[in-house]
Amino acid sequence: MSRIAILGGGMSGLASAVSLLDKGQEVTVYEATDAVGGRCQSVPFAGRHVVTGAFAFVTGDKNLRTFAERVGAVERHGTIDLTEGHITRILADDGSTYDVSSFTIPSMLSCKKVPIIQRLALARALWPVFKVRKIDPARPGSAASIDGPAAVPYFRKFSPAFANGVLEPIIGMFFGYDETDYSLAWLLWTFGKSKIRQPHLGWWTLGGKGAGGLATAAADTVAEHPNGRVLTSCPVTQVSRQDGGYVVHSANGDEHFDQVVVALPAPAISKVLPWLDQERKKFFDGVRYATHDLAYFATTPVGDLPGGPMPSEGVGLLTPKSLGFDLVSNVHVSTLPDGRSMVMAETKGRHHGALAEAPNDEILDAIWREVTKAIPSTSKVEVSDRLLCRQDSGLVARQPGHMAAHAAFDSLPAVPGVAFAGDYLLQCSVGYAVITGQRAARTLLKGQTEQP
């Protein structure tokens, strides 16, 4: 049995810890903040729990469902089908709305907002995907050969209606990206050849606390195991090499481990592991994050909504940047048990503007201004409470050059006794974070068997 340190208590770190415990290892999870889960958390607000980041899981992700069952989250909380709530409603320039039924190429290309002549032009725009022999969904670097322009400006040349009215608002809602934050290569890798004909995606979450219940259940699984520990409010300052293993220097003191899983945000890794090779440091230091905040407002009842009533849970009204919505990506309105309305708004691209370092109240004020622009009836309500779930390092930006950098990183030899985990290594979702954590665990276990 090896003693293994897990640096970071987000979903990738927790998944790695569970996997290692299942294989008879001893693990300690170090989390710098007072709560585990990273973006997969839930907090109380207005008499209910609201999520701070991720709020739904893809139905087709069987690995994530199996993990949720393994840690007891499904049995503890039950599940809720959110597929209906993820039919995407987008605001048009005349105040009307139009729908995109799913986050797939067929759904987006068939949107009535895109004129037929521009749809034909998009066939030429998609030609680069057919020039790639194989896009590997497990390797972002497999799309490096087409890592060139940013996606929205590229598609705007072929179809302004698609770029401005479909692609930008949908990606802004899912990832919090500004239109300059993701490349054509990343977008094509995200869909991959296998998804070009995919007609539909389903979504689900946990009951009770929502997505945050998964992190809580995973942390409890680790903490309640006789070989597991979870240390919160325990930042790691540095990891040093000693006696064939590693010493973790943290707020809890110095402790020796045989192996380490590094599940930290990429830009923090070089400081914690200063002895890493320069090629790896270059990759980690080059990873950039996009802000992706969730704001909640408890208000007196909101009146009419563009497009009619919304599902009780899920995605709300998407607000295109081309209509002047530079900060808010979507707005959702639901009814609280006491009759008040709950207005939820997500942000996009805050890291690019004057609000990047602004205090919470200033950000909330700016969000509310765009909410009232999107849904005029909200200008007449009274706000009794509000909350900003701030995510300054929300999701990894995939700007031009990122996929090529990924290919170079993938070619580097392994670091003995160290494995890396985090959704920056694959895709920005809870499911992919879990996969990277499980993959890191397998890497370390394989390293144990290969030792002389």
MARDO-452415 format. One line per 8 residues: number of its first residue (from 1); for each residue x, y, z of N, C-alpha, C. Coordinates in steps of 0.05 Angstrom, whole numbers. Each point is the difference from the previous one (the first is absolute). Layout:
N
NUM) X:Y:Z:X:Y:Z:X:Y:Z ~ ...;
% end
This chain:
452
1) 17:-24:0:-17:24:0:18:25:0 ~ -6:18:-19:15:25:-2:-15:22:13 ~ 14:20:11:-12:24:11:0:21:-22 ~ -23:11:-7:-3:17:-22:-14:26:8 ~ 12:23:-7:-12:26:5:-15:9:-25 ~ -24:11:5:-17:11:-21:-1:30:4 ~ 13:15:-17:0:29:3:-24:12:-15 ~ -20:8:15:-24:11:-12:-25:-17:5;
9) -20:12:12:-24:-15:7:-24:6:-19 ~ 6:7:-25:-21:2:-20:-8:-28:-9 ~ -17:-2:-21:-10:-25:-8:22:-19:-11 ~ 20:11:-13:21:-18:-10:16:-11:23 ~ 7:16:20:14:-10:23:-16:-21:16 ~ -26:5:4:-17:-18:15:-3:-27:-15 ~ -3:2:-27:-3:-24:-16:26:-17:1 ~ 23:13:0:25:-14:2:2:-13:27;
17) -8:14:21:2:-11:27:-18:-25:3 ~ -24:1:-10:-18:-23:2:11:-24:-15 ~ 11:5:-24:11:-22:-16:24:-13:14 ~ 17:17:12:23:-11:14:-7:-16:25 ~ -20:10:15:-9:-14:23:-12:-27:-8 ~ -14:-1:-22:-11:-25:-10:21:-20:-7 ~ 24:9:-5:23:-18:-7:19:-4:24 ~ -10:7:24:16:-7:24:21:20:7;
25) 0:24:-11:20:20:7:-9:18:23 ~ 19:14:12:-6:19:21:2:29:-12 ~ -21:16:4:-1:26:-13:-6:22:19 ~ 11:23:-5:-6:25:14:-6:21:-20 ~ -24:12:1:-8:21:-18:4:27:14 ~ 15:18:-14:5:27:10:-17:20:-16 ~ -17:15:14:-16:20:-13:5:27:14 ~ 7:20:-16:7:26:11:-23:15:12;
33) -24:-3:-11:-24:14:10:-14:-16:22 ~ -22:11:10:-14:-14:21:-22:-19:-11 ~ -1:-4:-26:-20:-18:-12:12:-15:-23 ~ -7:-25:-3:9:-16:-23:-18:4:-24 ~ 9:-10:-23:-17:0:-23:7:19:-22 ~ 16:21:6:6:20:-21:-25:13:-10 ~ -5:-2:-26:-24:13:-11:-25:-17:5 ~ 3:-24:10:-22:-18:5:-9:1:29;
41) -11:23:8:-9:5:27:-28:11:1 ~ -13:-2:23:-26:11:4:0:16:26 ~ -14:22:0:-2:17:24:-29:9:5 ~ -7:5:25:-28:9:6:-5:29:-9 ~ -23:4:-11:-9:27:-8:-30:0:-3 ~ -13:19:13:-29:4:-3:-16:-25:6 ~ 8:-15:20:-15:-23:9:5:-25:-16 ~ 20:0:-17:6:-24:-16:30:-1:-5;
49) 9:-22:-12:28:-2:-7:3:8:-30 ~ 21:15:-5:6:8:-28:28:-9:-6 ~ 6:-5:-25:26:-9:-8:18:24:-5 ~ 26:-4:4:19:22:-3:14:-1:-28 ~ -3:-22:-14:13:-3:-26:-15:-20:-17 ~ 10:-24:-2:-13:-21:-16:-27:-6:12 ~ -20:-2:-18:-27:-6:10:-14:-23:-14 ~ 13:-14:-19:-12:-22:-13:21:-19:-11;
57) -7:-25:-3:18:-21:-10:-12:-12:-26 ~ 17:-7:-18:-9:-12:-26:-9:-28:5 ~ -25:-6:-10:-11:-27:4:17:-22:-12 ~ 12:6:-23:16:-21:-13:27:-6:14 ~ 7:15:20:26:-4:14:-4:-23:21 ~ 2:-24:-9:-4:-23:17:21:-2:22 ~ 24:9:-6:21:-1:21:-7:17:23 ~ -10:24:-5:-7:18:22:-24:-11:16;
65) -19:-12:-14:-23:-12:15:10:-23:18 ~ 19:-16:-10:11:-22:16:14:11:24 ~ 16:22:-4:14:13:22:-20:10:21 ~ -21:13:-9:-20:11:18:-13:-22:17 ~ -5:-23:-13:-11:-23:15:21:-12:19 ~ 25:0:-8:22:-11:17:2:15:26 ~ -2:27:-1:3:16:25:-26:4:15 ~ -22:-13:-10:-25:1:14:-17:25:-5;
73) 8:17:-19:-14:25:-5:-28:-5:-11 ~ -3:-20:-18:-26:-6:-12:-19:-11:21 ~ 10:-18:17:-17:-12:21:-8:22:21 ~ 19:18:5:-5:20:21:-19:22:-9 ~ 2:8:-25:-15:24:-10:-21:-6:-21 ~ 2:-23:-13:-17:-4:-23:9:17:-24 ~ -14:-3:-22:8:15:-24:-24:15:-12 ~ 6:21:-16:-20:16:-13:8:2:-29;
81) -19:-5:-18:5:3:-29:-3:29:-8 ~ 21:12:-11:0:28:-8:0:4:-30 ~ -5:-21:-15:1:2:-29:-19:21:-11 ~ -24:1:10:-20:19:-10:10:29:6 ~ 13:3:22:9:27:8:25:9:-15 ~ 11:-17:-17:23:8:-16:-6:5:-29 ~ -25:4:-7:-7:10:-26:6:30:0 ~ 18:8:-17:13:26:1:-17:21:-14;
89) -9:20:15:-15:22:-10:18:25:-3 ~ 1:12:-23:18:22:-6:-16:25:-6 ~ 9:22:11:-14:26:-5:8:11:-27 ~ -21:9:-16:5:12:-26:0:30:3 ~ 9:14:-22:2:29:2:-26:14:1 ~ -23:-13:-7:-26:13:1:-15:-7:26 ~ 13:-13:19:-12:-7:25:-13:-28:0 ~ -2:-12:-23:-11:-28:-2:22:-19:8;
97) -6:-26:-1:19:-21:7:0:-22:-21 ~ 21:-16:-1:2:-23:-17:15:-22:16 ~ -6:-25:-7:10:-23:16:22:-15:-16 ~ 19:-11:15:18:-20:-10:-3:-24:19 ~ -8:-22:-10:-9:-22:17:22:-14:15 ~ 25:1:-9:21:-15:13:28:12:-8 ~ 20:-6:16:27:9:-5:14:-20:-19 ~ -10:-1:-24:11:-18:-21:1:15:-26;
105) 17:-9:-18:3:13:-26:-27:-1:-15 ~ -14:-22:-2:-26:0:-15:-19:21:11 ~ -3:1:27:-19:19:12:8:29:-6 ~ 26:6:2:8:28:-4:-2:8:-29 ~ 7:-18:-18:-2:7:-29:-28:2:-10 ~ -19:-14:13:-28:1:-8:-16:23:12 ~ 13:16:16:-13:23:13:-13:18:-21 ~ -25:7:4:-14:17:-19:12:28:-3;
113) 16:8:19:13:26:-1:20:2:-23 ~ 11:-23:-9:21:-1:-20:-13:-3:-28 ~ 2:19:-18:-12:-3:-27:12:-24:-14 ~ -16:-11:-18:8:-24:-14:26:5:-16 ~ 3:23:-12:24:5:-16:25:0:18 ~ -3:9:25:23:0:18:5:-28:11 ~ -21:-16:2:5:-28:8:17:-15:-21 ~ -5:6:-25:16:-12:-21:29:9:2;
121) 3:25:6:27:11:3:15:-13:24 ~ -15:-9:20:12:-12:23:12:-28:-7 ~ -10:-12:-21:12:-25:-8:29:4:-8 ~ 6:22:-13:28:7:-6:16:6:25 ~ -14:13:20:14:7:24:8:-25:16 ~ -15:-21:-2:6:-25:15:20:-18:-15 ~ 10:8:-23:18:-16:-15:25:-8:16 ~ 11:17:18:24:-8:14:-2:-25:16;
129) -24:-6:11:-3:-24:16:5:-25:-17 ~ -6:1:-26:4:-23:-17:29:-4:-8 ~ 16:21:5:29:-2:-7:15:-14:23 ~ -12:-3:23:13:-13:22:-6:-30:-1 ~ 21:-15:-1:-3:-29:-3:-15:-12:24 ~ 7:9:23:-14:-11:24:1:20:22 ~ -23:8:10:-2:16:24:-6:-18:23 ~ 19:-2:19:-2:-18:22:-13:15:24;
137) -23:-8:9:-14:14:22:16:-1:26 ~ 19:-18:2:16:-1:25:26:16:-2 ~ 5:13:-24:25:15:-4:-6:26:-14 ~ -2:22:15:-4:26:-13:21:7:-21 ~ 24:-9:5:22:5:-19:-4:-12:-27 ~ -19:-19:-3:-5:-13:-26:-11:20:-20 ~ -10:23:9:-10:21:-18:20:21:-5 ~ 25:-4:7:21:21:-2:4:8:-29;
145) -4:-18:-19:6:7:-28:-18:21:-11 ~ -23:5:13:-18:22:-9:-2:22:20 ~ 20:2:18:-1:20:21:8:27:-12 ~ -19:15:-9:5:26:-12:-18:22:11 ~ -22:7:-15:-15:23:8:-19:-5:24 ~ -9:22:12:-22:-2:19:-25:-8:-14 ~ -18:-15:13:-23:-12:-13:-20:20:-10 ~ -8:19:17:-22:18:-8:8:17:-23;
153) 23:14:0:7:16:-23:3:-17:-26 ~ 9:-25:3:2:-18:-23:-28:-5:-12 ~ -19:-8:16:-27:-7:-10:-15:25:-9 ~ 7:23:12:-14:25:-8:5:6:-30 ~ 22:-8:-11:6:5:-28:-19:-16:-18 ~ -10:-23:10:-18:-16:-16:-30:5:6 ~ -5:5:26:-28:3:9:-1:18:24 ~ -4:26:-4:-2:18:24:-24:-8:18;
161) -22:-10:-12:-23:-8:17:7:-23:18 ~ 15:-19:-10:8:-23:16:21:9:22 ~ 20:15:-8:21:8:19:-11:17:22 ~ -16:20:-7:-10:20:19:-24:-10:16 ~ -18:-15:-14:-25:-7:12:-3:-28:10 ~ 20:-17:-5:-2:-27:9:26:-8:16 ~ 23:1:-14:24:-10:11:9:16:25 ~ 2:26:-4:10:17:22:-17:-2:25;
169) -27:3:-1:-16:-2:24:0:-28:13 ~ 1:-21:-16:-1:-27:11:27:-7:14 ~ 22:6:-13:26:-5:13:4:18:24 ~ -9:25:-2:1:18:23:-15:-11:24 ~ -24:-12:-5:-16:-11:22:14:-24:12 ~ 9:-19:-16:12:-24:10:27:4:14 ~ 16:18:-11:28:2:10:8:27:11 ~ -17:21:-3:8:26:9:20:14:-17;
177) 4:-10:-25:20:10:-17:-9:26:-15 ~ 19:18:-3:-3:21:-20:6:-12:-27 ~ -8:13:-21:4:-12:-27:29:-3:-8 ~ 18:12:14:29:-3:-6:13:-22:17 ~ -15:-13:17:12:-19:19:2:-29:-10 ~ -10:-6:-24:1:-27:-9:5:-1:-30 ~ 16:-20:-7:8:-2:-28:-18:-19:-16 ~ 3:2:-26:-13:-19:-18:8:-29:7;
185) 26:-4:5:10:-27:6:-14:-11:25 ~ -2:16:21:-14:-9:24:-29:-7:-5 ~ -14:17:-16:-28:-5:-5:-4:-26:-16 ~ 16:-5:-20:-2:-24:-15:8:-24:16 ~ 20:3:17:7:-23:18:-23:-5:20 ~ -13:21:9:-22:-4:19:-22:-17:-12 ~ -7:6:-25:-21:-16:-12:11:-27:-11 ~ 23:2:-13:12:-25:-11:-16:-10:-23;
193) 12:-17:-17:-15:-11:-23:-24:-17:9 ~ 3:-14:23:-21:-18:8:-25:15:8 ~ 2:26:6:-23:15:9:-14:16:-22 ~ 10:-1:-24:-12:17:-21:-29:-8:-5 ~ -6:-26:2:-27:-9:-4:-16:-4:26 ~ 12:7:22:-14:-5:26:-24:19:2 ~ -24:-11:4:-24:16:-2:-7:14:26 ~ 9:-10:24:-11:10:25:18:-6:23;
201) 0:16:20:13:-5:25:-20:2:23 ~ 3:-18:20:-16:1:24:16:10:23 ~ -14:9:21:13:12:23:-14:-9:26 ~ 15:-2:21:-11:-7:26:16:13:23 ~ -12:0:23:15:9:24:-10:-16:24 ~ 11:6:23:-8:-13:24:-22:16:14 ~ -17:-13:15:-20:14:16:13:13:24 ~ -16:15:15:10:13:24:19:22:-6;
209) 26:-4:2:20:21:-4:8:3:-29 ~ -11:-15:-18:8:2:-28:28:-11:-4 ~ 15:11:-19:26:-10:-8:19:-1:24 ~ -2:18:18:18:1:24:-2:-25:17 ~ -22:-14:-2:-3:-25:16:20:-21:-9 ~ 10:1:-25:19:-20:-9:27:4:14 ~ 9:25:2:25:6:14:-1:-8:29 ~ -22:7:13:-3:-7:29:1:-30:4;
217) -14:-15:-17:-1:-29:3:28:-12:-5 ~ 14:11:-20:27:-10:-6:19:6:23 ~ -1:24:11:17:7:23:-6:-18:24 ~ -26:-5:5:-7:-17:23:11:-28:-5 ~ -1:-10:-24:10:-26:-6:30:-3:7 ~ 15:21:-7:29:1:7:4:2:30 ~ -13:20:13:4:5:28:-8:-23:18 ~ -21:-15:-8:-10:-22:16:16:-26:-4;
225) 17:0:-20:16:-24:-5:24:-1:20 ~ 6:-24:11:22:-1:19:27:9:-11 ~ 4:0:-26:25:8:-12:-2:27:-13 ~ -21:15:5:-4:26:-13:-1:23:19 ~ 10:23:-9:-3:25:15:-7:23:-20 ~ -16:19:10:-6:24:-16:7:24:18 ~ 19:16:-8:9:23:16:-9:26:-15 ~ -20:13:11:-9:25:-12:13:24:14;
233) -1:23:-12:14:24:9:29:-6:5 ~ 12:-15:-18:27:-10:3:15:4:-26 ~ 8:25:-7:15:4:-25:27:-13:1 ~ 9:-10:-23:26:-11:-4:18:22:-11 ~ 22:5:14:19:21:-10:20:-10:-19 ~ 9:-25:4:20:-12:-18:2:-30:4 ~ 9:-13:-20:7:-29:2:29:-3:-7 ~ 15:-13:17:29:-4:-5:5:-30:-2;
241) 22:-7:-13:7:-28:-4:20:-8:22 ~ -5:-24:11:17:-9:22:-2:-31:2 ~ 23:-13:2:2:-29:6:-18:-16:-19 ~ 0:6:-26:-15:-16:-19:-30:6:1 ~ -8:19:16:-28:7:1:-4:30:0 ~ -21:10:13:-6:28:-1:-9:10:27 ~ 9:24:7:-9:13:25:-19:22:-7 ~ -24:-1:11:-21:21:-5:2:20:23;
249) 6:25:-6:1:21:19:-27:15:0 ~ -14:-1:21:-27:12:1:-6:13:26 ~ -23:11:3:-9:13:25:-2:-21:22 ~ 0:-26:-7:-2:-21:19:28:-11:8 ~ 21:13:-10:27:-9:6:12:-14:-24 ~ 22:-13:4:14:-15:-21:-5:-30:3 ~ -6:-13:-23:-6:-28:1:11:-14:-25 ~ 11:-24:5:13:-15:-22:-20:-19:-13;
257) 1:-1:-27:-17:-18:-16:16:-14:-21 ~ -10:-22:-8:13:-16:-22:-5:12:-27 ~ -25:10:-4:-9:10:-26:-18:24:4 ~ -5:15:-22:-16:24:2:-18:2:-25 ~ -25:7:4:-18:8:-21:-4:30:2 ~ 7:14:-21:-2:29:-1:-26:8:-14 ~ -20:8:16:-26:7:-11:-6:29:6 ~ 19:17:-5:-2:29:4:-6:14:-26;
265) -9:25:1:-2:16:-24:27:2:-13 ~ 1:-3:-26:26:-2:-14:20:22:7 ~ -8:26:1:20:21:5:12:-1:28 ~ -11:-15:18:11:-2:27:21:-22:2 ~ 2:-17:-20:17:-24:3:30:6:1 ~ 9:18:-17:29:6:0:10:11:26 ~ -16:15:14:9:10:27:1:-22:20 ~ -19:-19:-1:-1:-21:20:21:-22:-6;
273) 6:-4:-25:20:-20:-9:22:15:-15 ~ 17:15:14:19:17:-14:22:-15:-15 ~ 3:-26:6:21:-16:-13:-9:-13:-26 ~ -25:5:-9:-9:-11:-25:17:10:-24 ~ 0:-16:-21:15:8:-24:-13:25:-13 ~ 16:14:-15:-9:25:-12:-23:-3:-20 ~ 1:-22:-15:-21:-5:-20:-27:-3:14 ~ -1:-14:22:-26:-4:14:-8:26:13;
281) 18:15:11:-7:26:12:-11:18:-21 ~ 11:0:-24:-9:17:-21:-29:-5:-7 ~ -7:-26:0:-28:-7:-6:-18:9:23 ~ 6:-6:25:-17:7:22:-3:31:2 ~ 23:14:-3:-1:29:3:-16:13:-23 ~ -2:-14:-23:-15:11:-22:-30:-5:0 ~ -9:-16:19:-29:-5:1:-14:24:12 ~ -21:9:-13:-15:24:8:-29:-9:8;
289) -11:14:19:-27:-6:9:-19:22:-7 ~ -25:-7:-6:-21:19:-5:-18:1:25 ~ -9:23:8:-19:3:22:-27:-12:-8 ~ -14:-12:19:-26:-11:-6:-16:1:26 ~ -12:23:5:-15:5:25:-29:-7:-2 ~ -12:-7:22:-29:-3:2:-10:20:21 ~ -20:16:-8:-12:19:18:-29:-7:5 ~ -9:3:25:-27:-6:7:-13:24:13;
297) -25:5:-8:-16:22:11:-27:-10:9 ~ -7:4:25:-27:-6:10:-17:26:-2 ~ -22:-2:-15:-15:24:-7:-30:-4:5 ~ -15:22:-1:-29:-2:-2:-6:-13:-27 ~ -25:-11:-3:-5:-16:-24:6:15:-26 ~ 14:-14:-18:7:11:-26:-24:-5:-19 ~ -6:19:-17:-23:-3:-18:7:-16:-25 ~ -10:10:-23:3:-15:-25:30:-3:-7;
305) 5:-24:-12:27:-6:-9:1:-3:-30 ~ 21:10:-13:2:-4:-29:-1:-30:-7 ~ -18:-7:-17:-3:-28:-8:-18:-16:18 ~ -10:11:22:-19:-14:17:14:-12:24 ~ -15:-16:16:11:-12:25:25:-17:-5 ~ 17:-2:20:24:-16:-2:-4:-26:17 ~ 14:-22:-6:1:-23:18:10:8:27 ~ -8:-15:21:8:7:27:30:-1:4;
313) 14:-17:-15:29:-3:2:12:0:-28 ~ 25:9:-2:14:-2:-25:10:26:-11 ~ 3:1:-26:11:23:-14:-22:21:-4 ~ 8:25:0:-20:21:-3:2:13:-28 ~ -6:25:-1:0:16:-24:29:8:-7 ~ 10:-8:-23:27:7:-8:1:28:-13 ~ 21:15:7:2:28:-8:25:4:-17 ~ -3:4:-27:23:2:-17:16:26:4;
321) 26:-2:-3:17:24:2:-6:20:-22 ~ -9:-10:-23:-6:18:-22:-24:18:6 ~ -15:-6:21:-22:17:8:8:18:24 ~ 26:0:6:9:18:21:3:-13:28 ~ -2:-26:1:3:-15:25:29:-9:2 ~ 16:17:12:29:-6:3:6:-16:24 ~ -17:-1:20:6:-12:26:-18:-25:6 ~ -25:2:-6:-19:-22:7:-4:-18:-23;
329) 4:-26:5:-4:-20:-22:-28:-11:-1 ~ -13:-3:24:-28:-9:0:-13:7:26 ~ -27:2:-1:-16:6:24:-22:-21:3 ~ -3:-10:24:-20:-19:6:-18:10:23 ~ -26:-3:-3:-19:8:21:-17:-24:9 ~ -1:-4:26:-17:-21:11:-14:11:24 ~ -18:-16:12:-17:9:22:9:-14:26 ~ 5:15:21:8:-11:26:-25:-10:15;
337) 3:-17:19:-23:-11:15:-17:22:14 ~ 12:22:7:-15:22:13:-13:19:-20 ~ 1:-7:-26:-13:17:-20:18:21:-13 ~ 23:5:11:18:18:-12:13:-12:-25 ~ 12:16:-16:14:-10:-24:30:-3:7 ~ 12:-20:-13:29:-3:1:11:6:-28 ~ 16:21:-2:12:7:-25:30:-9:1 ~ 8:-17:-18:28:-9:-1:12:10:-27;
345) 24:11:2:14:9:-24:28:-10:1 ~ 10:-9:-23:28:-9:-3:15:21:-16 ~ 26:2:5:16:20:-13:18:-13:-21 ~ 10:17:-18:19:-9:-21:20:23:-3 ~ 25:-7:-4:20:20:-7:7:22:19 ~ -8:-4:26:6:22:19:30:5:3 ~ 16:-21:-5:29:3:3:13:18:-20 ~ -15:8:-21:11:17:-21:-5:30:6;
353) -19:7:17:-8:27:3:7:13:26 ~ -12:23:5:6:16:24:-9:-14:25 ~ -17:-20:-2:-10:-14:24:17:-23:9 ~ 22:-5:-13:17:-23:6:8:-1:29 ~ 7:23:12:8:1:28:-20:15:17 ~ -24:5:-10:-19:16:14:-11:-14:25 ~ -10:15:20:-13:-13:23:-26:-12:-8 ~ -10:-18:17:-24:-15:-6:-24:17:-5;
361) -4:21:16:-24:17:-3:0:14:-27 ~ 23:9:-9:2:13:-26:-7:-20:-22 ~ 10:-24:2:-7:-21:-20:-29:-6:0 ~ -12:-3:24:-29:-6:2:-17:23:-12 ~ 8:25:5:-14:23:-12:1:-2:-30 ~ 23:-5:-11:3:-2:-30:-16:-23:-11 ~ 0:-23:14:-16:-22:-9:-30:7:-1 ~ -9:13:21:-29:6:2:-8:20:-22;
369) 17:18:-8:-6:18:-22:-5:-15:-25 ~ 16:-20:-6:-4:-16:-24:-25:-19:2 ~ -5:-9:25:-25:-16:4:-24:16:-7 ~ -2:25:9:-23:16:-5:-3:7:-30 ~ 23:1:-14:-1:4:-28:-11:-24:-15 ~ 8:-24:9:-9:-24:-13:-29:-7:7 ~ -8:5:25:-28:-6:8:-11:26:12 ~ -13:16:-16:-9:27:9:-17:-1:25;
377) -16:-21:5:-17:-1:23:16:-1:26 ~ 26:-7:0:16:0:24:6:28:10 ~ -3:19:-18:6:28:9:-20:10:20 ~ -22:-14:3:-22:9:18:0:-15:26 ~ 17:-19:4:-1:-17:24:18:12:22 ~ -3:-9:24:17:7:22:18:-24:7 ~ 26:6:3:19:-21:6:4:-1:30 ~ -6:-22:13:2:-3:29:26:-13:8;
385) 13:-14:-17:25:-13:7:15:-7:-26 ~ 26:-1:1:16:-7:-23:26:-13:8 ~ 11:-16:-18:24:-15:6:16:-3:-26 ~ 27:4:2:18:-4:-22:18:-24:6 ~ -3:-21:-15:18:-23:1:23:6:-20 ~ 20:12:10:22:11:-16:20:-22:-8 ~ 6:-1:-26:18:-20:-10:22:14:-17 ~ 19:12:13:21:14:-15:17:-19:-17;
393) 3:-25:10:14:-21:-16:-21:-21:-6 ~ -20:7:-16:-22:-17:-4:6:-24:-18 ~ 4:6:-25:4:-21:-20:24:7:-17 ~ 15:-20:-9:24:4:-16:-7:12:-27 ~ 12:22:-7:-3:11:-27:15:-16:-20 ~ -11:-3:-24:13:-17:-21:7:18:-24 ~ 15:21:5:7:19:-20:18:-13:-22 ~ 2:13:-23:18:-11:-21:28:-5:12;
401) 11:-23:-7:26:-8:10:-2:-20:23 ~ -23:-1:13:-2:-18:24:2:-29:-8 ~ -13:-8:-22:0:-28:-8:28:-9:-9 ~ 14:17:-13:28:-6:-8:18:-3:25 ~ -5:18:20:15:-3:25:-6:-26:14 ~ -25:-8:-2:-9:-25:12:15:-24:-13 ~ 3:1:-27:13:-22:-14:29:-2:10 ~ 14:23:4:27:0:9:2:-11:29;
409) -20:7:16:-1:-10:28:-4:-30:0 ~ -17:-10:-17:-6:-29:0:24:-16:-8 ~ 19:12:-15:23:-15:-9:22:-2:21 ~ -3:14:22:21:0:21:0:-27:15 ~ 23:-9:9:1:-24:16:-13:4:28 ~ -9:-21:12:-13:2:26:20:9:22 ~ -10:13:20:16:7:24:-3:-23:20 ~ 22:-13:7:-2:-23:18:-15:7:27;
417) -20:-16:6:-14:4:25:-20:23:1 ~ -4:13:-23:-18:24:-1:-19:-4:-23 ~ -25:6:4:-21:0:-21:-16:26:3 ~ -9:10:-23:-15:25:-1:-29:-6:-7 ~ -18:16:13:-29:-3:-5:-13:27:0 ~ -22:2:-15:-14:26:-2:-13:2:-27 ~ -23:14:-1:-14:1:-25:15:15:-22 ~ 21:15:8:16:14:-21:14:-21:-18;
425) 2:-25:9:13:-21:-16:-19:-12:-20 ~ -26:4:3:-19:-10:-19:-20:22:-7 ~ -24:-1:12:-21:19:-6:-11:11:26 ~ -13:23:-1:-10:13:24:-27:-11:8 ~ 0:-21:15:-25:-11:10:7:-18:24 ~ -20:-5:17:4:-17:23:8:-28:-9 ~ -13:-10:-21:6:-27:-10:29:-3:-9 ~ 10:20:-14:28:-2:-10:19:4:24;
433) -7:17:19:17:2:24:3:-26:14 ~ -22:-15:3:1:-26:12:17:-19:-16 ~ -2:0:-26:16:-17:-17:30:6:4 ~ 8:25:1:28:6:4:10:-9:27 ~ -17:2:20:8:-10:27:4:-30:0 ~ -18:-14:-13:3:-30:-2:24:-7:-16 ~ 5:15:-21:23:-6:-17:26:5:15 ~ 1:21:17:24:5:16:5:-23:20;
441) -22:-11:11:3:-22:19:12:-24:-14 ~ -10:-6:-25:11:-23:-15:29:4:-6 ~ 8:25:-6:28:6:-6:18:-7:23 ~ -8:8:24:16:-5:24:1:-30:6 ~ -23:-14:-3:-1:-28:6:18:-15:-20 ~ 0:8:-25:17:-12:-20:30:5:7 ~ 6:24:10:27:6:8:10:-18:23 ~ -19:-7:18:8:-18:22:8:-27:-10;
449) -15:-10:-20:6:-27:-10:25:-1:-17 ~ 8:24:-10:24:0:-17:26:6:15 ~ -3:5:26:24:5:16:16:-26:3 ~ 27:3:0:17:-24:2:-2:-13:28;
% end
